[in-house]
Amino acid sequence: MHNVRVQFTVPNVKKIVNLDVHVNGEDRKLRFRVEKFNFDSENGSSEDLVRILRDRITNYDSEWELYHIGTPTDGEIPVTFRFKNQQKNA
């Protein structure tokens, strides 16, 4: 299975983004969740940041899989997860 990445901005997202897409003649519902993980950018090292991310991703809800780790800003790291059981529309 091939993956296609399309970067887009969805304003005012609180937690979950639901997308309806049309792929090879089939409609599909995709769900993404964006979480912002906090870290102490003043006192933490790169190793601390990696450890924090690893812990939080490893222990995250098992129905979601890691999709993308964003650029750290202002003591937060945006992490996007994709719902594992995507659905095809009838």
Number of C-alpha atoms within 10 A of each C-alpha: 3 4 5 6 6 5 6 6 6 7 6 6 10 9 10 15 13 10 11 13 14 12 9 6 7 10 14 16 14 17 18 19 19 19 16 15 14 16 19 12 15 8 7 11 12 9 9 14 17 11 12 15 18 12 11 12 16 12 9 13 11 10 10 17 18 16 14 12 15 13 9 16 11 10 13 16 18 15 19 18 21 19 18 14 12 11 13 14 11 6
